Every structure is written in structure tokens, then in C-alpha cells.
Amino acid sequence: MINVSIIVPVRNGEAFLYKSIKNLIHCTSYSDEIIYVDDNSTDQSLKILKEMQKLHRRIIIKRNPGMGLVDALNHGVDSSTNDWIARFDVDDEYPEDRLKEQKRFINLNVVAIFCDYEFRGANDEYLGKVPSPVFDEAIKVSFQRSQRTPHPGALFSKESFYKVGGYLKSDFPVEDLSLWVRMSREGKIISVPKSLLYYRLHSNSVTAKKRESIENKKNLILKKYLYF
């Protein structure tokens, strides 16, 4: 059996934590570990995590020793004990078979596994589906044309993660794209053609202004890592 370490960064996520924890308990097996990394929250997030940890021993709580998402993610990976890392976000939702479906595709040549995803509104209404490229070469092309490799739907090799240097603060806010492009040199990146992530759109979701910043940074990352 392949055991997985789930990494969930949390910054002021009190509105989503109870639902998130319930969802993750159903998505994972008893041999998986669930690591919530508190990124200097100022709300009740840490209190809720400690409360829920008493009920679910698989929950591991870590405090970000640095500041920001990249430091939180790297600390989560450093704290993990398994060879495969699964990214989850506190405000998204996942079907119970997410990891079961992705684990089926793990082999020596694969370094990362993605999935299709759906957009859901604040009241859980369906807002559309984004299919991901299935095979390695198609995914590499998609790096240049669109962002169809959702970060909170990724399952990736920890060994490959460390080989390429992990998440880089210099590449934020597209630290995930940077990681996938670098990891694609180490092995295959594939995707499960099934919706295994329900991406939640709400008032704190990425704004149009942030999307513009992300797009500009994305172009710089592609030039940095793909065109050399």
C-alpha cells in the first residue's frame, strides 16, 4: 500500500476548517497522514485544529516557521514521513475516491499526477468543469497555454520535489507552475481524467487584479525554465 502525506496550508481558515477536516478524513486511509500547516493565522484556526486533533489522531499540526504560502508548503513537505505528497486546500472539497484514483497511476516513471476539476459556488452550485490533459507531452504543452494543472489537486513524488529544489519563494505566486515545469525534467507528469477537485469560488478567491499579476509572473517563469 502506498501511503500519502496530505499538506494543507491554513491562513485564517476558520470558516472552512470543520468541513475540510471532515472531508479529508473521508478522503484518506488510516495509514495516510494529514498535515495542516498554520501560516500565522490571526483567527481561531489554530484553536479549531487543536480541538479536532483530539478527535482525529491522524491530524498533525505544524506552525509555519517562516511567512507566507511557500514557506508553509515547504515546511509541510519537510514534516512529512511518506514518499508521496498530496496537496489539498482548506476551502476546496474533494470526492472520497480522490487519492484512491490517483494512487492507481503511481509508477517509477511518474513524478506528479493531476486531475480534472470543477468550479463550485459559495452555496455548492456547479459552475463548470475544466478537463486536464491526460498524458505527459500534452501537459507540458498546457504549461505554455493555460493553467490546467490545479495545485490543490496534485499528488507528487517527494524525492523529485527535493531533486528540483522544492517550492521557490522567488517564483511566487506561480510557485506551483514553477515546480511542475522543473519536475517535468525528472519524469512524467500525468492526469486522471476524472473530477477529483471541487474548486470553491468565494469572496476570498483570486481577484481579477491578482490574476493579472499571476499571468505576468507565469510568462516570466515559462521563459526562465522552458526557454533556455
N, C-alpha and C positions, 0 to 999 in steps of 0.2 A: 504493500500500500504506500502511495506517495503522500507524505504529509506536507501541509502548506502552512506558511505563516501569513496571516492576514494583517495588512498595515492600514490603519485608519487614522489619518491626521484629524485633530479636532481643535478648532478655534472658535469659541463662543457658539457651540453647537447644542446648547441645552434644549432647544425646540425639537431636535431630531433624535436625540440620543436614545430615549427609551425604545422608539420604533426601530432604530438602527440596530441596537443590541438584540432585540427580539428577532429581527430579520437575519442577522449574522449567525445566531445560534442555530437557526433552522437551515442555513446555507452550508454549514461546516460540519465536519465529523469530529468525534471526541478526540482524535489524535491531532487535529489542527490546533494552532494557537492563534488567538485574536489579540492583536496588539493595538491599543488605542494610544496615540501619542498626543498629549495635550500641548498645544502650541501657545502657552502663556494666556490661556483664557481668562477673561475677567468676569464671566457669568458663573453659573452653577455647574458647568460641565464637569469639572474635576470631582465635585461632590457627588454628582449623579453616577459617574464612573465608579467611584469607590463604593457607593451603595449597591450598584449592580454587580460589582465584582464579588460581593459576599454571596450572591445567588448563583453566579456562574464562574466557577474556578478557572475556566479556560481563558477568561479575560485577563490580560496583562496591561497594566497602566504604566506608561512612561511619560516623563516630562521632557519637553524639548530643551536640551542644554544650550541651544543657540536661539535664533529668532527667525521665524518665517517657515514657509512650507518646505523649502528644500532641506533645511536643517532638520525639520521634523521627520521627513521621509527617510533621510539618510540614517537618522538615529533609530528609526523603526526597523530598518533593514539590519543595522548593526546589532540590534537587540534580539533579532530573530534566531531561531535554532534549526530551522528547516531549510532545505535546498531550493525550494520554490516559494516565490513571494507573490501574493495576490493583493492587488490594490482595490480597496473599497473606499467610498466616500460616505460620510455620516448622513448626508442629506439625500442620497440616492437609495433606490430599492433594487433588490435582486431576486430572481426566482430561485427556489430551493435547489435546483439542479445545476446552478451556475458552475461551481467548481467540479462537480462530477463530470459535466460535459467537457470542460476544458482539460481536465486531467487525462482524459482519454487520448489526447493528441500529444502528450509529452513523449519525446524520444531524444536520443543523443544529438540529433541534428537541429533541434528546435530550441531557440533561446527565449521566445516570447509568443504568447497566444492571446489573441483578442476575440472579439465577438461583435455581432450586430447589436444595436441598441435602439431603444425607443425613448421619445420625449414624453414626459408626463407633466401635467399642470399641478398647481398647488393643491387641487382637490382630486388628484389622481386621474384626471381625464387624459385620454390618449391624444397625443398631438403629432404623431407621425413616427416613422421608423427610418433609421439610417443603416443600410446594409454595408458591411465591411468587405474589402477584398479578401478572398479566401487564401490565395496562395502567395508565397514569398515574393515573387517578382512583381505581382500586381500591387502588393502592399508597398513595396519600395517606390513604385510609380505614384501611389497615392500620397506618399510623403510630400511630393512636389506639388500636387494638385489640390489636395484637400486634407482635412484632419478627420480621417475615418478610423483612427486607432485610439479609441477613448481611454484616457488614463485610468479612470476608476473601474475599467473593465479588463484590465491587463493581468495576466499571470506570467511571470518571467523567472528565468534562472538567476539565482543569486550569484553563482560562480561567474556567469557572463557579466552581470551587473558590476561586480568588482573589477573584472578584467578591463572594462572600458572606463572606469573611474567614477561610477555611480552618478547621482544627480549633481549637476553643476550649478552653483548659485549664479554664475556669470550668464547662464542661459535662461534664467527665469524671465518671463513667465511661460516659456515653452520648454521647460526643463524635461518634460516627458518626451517631446518630439526629439530633442537632442539625444536623449538616452536611447530611443528606439533606432535612430539612424546609426549611432555608434555600435549598438548591439547587433545590427543587421550585418556588420562585418564579421561577427563571430559565429553566426549560424542563421538558421531560417526563422523568419517571423511569419506566423500563420494566423488564421482566424477561424472560429467556429461560426458557421452560417446560421446562427440562431440568436434571438434576442435574449441576452443574458444580463443586460443592464437596463434599468429604467431611470433615465436621467431626469432629475427633478428640476423644473423651471420655477423659480420663485423670486421674490423681491431682492434676494441677495445673489442671484445668478449673475453671470458675466454681463456687463453693460456694453452698449454699443461703443463707448469710448474705450473700454478695455479690449474689446475685440479688435479695434484698430491697432492698439498697441501690440497685441498678440500677433496680428498678421505681419506687422513690420518686423518684429523680432523673429518670427518664423522664417521670413525671407533671408534674414542675416544668418540664421542657423543653417539653412539649406546651402547657402554659399560657403559657409565655413566647413561643413562636413561632407557635402555631396560633390561640390565642385572644387577639386583640388588636383 
